[in-house]
Amino acid sequence: MTPTLPDTLCYLNGRFGPLAEAKVSVLDRGFIFGDGIYEVVPVYGRRLFRFDEHMARLARSLAKLRIPNPHPRDEWLAMCRRLIAAQAAEDQLVYIQLTRGVALRDHVMPPDIEPTVFMMASAMKPPTPEQRHQGVACVTARDFRWERGDIKSTSLLGNVLARQISADHGAVETIMFRGGFLTEAAASNVWVVHEGALLGPPKSEHVLEGIRVELLRELCEEQGIAYNLRPIAEAEVMAADEILLSSATKEVLAVTQLDREPVGHGAQRGKPGPVYARLHEAYQRAKATQSI
């Protein structure tokens, strides 16, 4: 059964129109090869959160795929704002996707073709109050995805398979390890808390540089929480005082169960911890000051 598409505005290759009527060629390299990149920008109170940081990452991903950026920053901003204005929700997600464009099927990158640009906005679906209060369950898996996790690519089959592992177990995310060390989750960055310090994996080609990586560094500095990016062994994750997820939709979210075992120690075992509580509160303040 084909789902009914929402009656909402989208943008495709220079034109705004109904999402249900948007069409791309079957020879688009995004359709044939997954040859493209995307960004998801959160919107709070109809204002774009850390917009310039998202535009910088979009530009980095495009450069790594040798796709020209077809719009300057202010044009992207104007298009985003038009899509936001057409939505009823105050809090939204703006989805931006660029593919290399349309060409006869050949693995080699064809020169001088126009990128396909697609954008849409939708209501944000944040974690529930219950998830915020109780935390969420995750499972673990070997990181079997390709080697270039630093590119925010539309080639997401590995992430789809990883996320399905957690869905099959009634969990929210799949936390992955490569060679015995933490990389990330299917659709989130992963953090551990050890002796009051927030730890995350170092920047590498295996890990997407989430917008919240720098944001959490800033929030830790504001809160006086030690922050370090370094290799994190699987055993350290399993023994962590707290485990956190971060993403555009989750913001920062406590993991309180991993592979059916409670996270943490003592009275705090299986409950959101104090570092999470401080970062979540600080994140809410940042939303009010870092949106345009």
Beta strands, then each sheet from edge to edge (+ up, - down):
strand 1: 9-12
strand 2: 15-18
strand 3: 36-44
strand 4: 47-48
strand 5: 92-99
strand 6: 116-123
strand 7: 136-142
strand 8: 173-178
strand 9: 181-185
strand 10: 189-194
strand 11: 197-200
strand 12: 227-229
strand 13: 242-247
strand 14: 251-258
strand 15: 261-262
sheet 1: 2+ 1- 6+ 5- 3+ 4-
sheet 2: 9+ 8- 7- 14- 13+ 10- 11+ 12+
sheet 3: 9+ 8- 7- 14- 15+
end
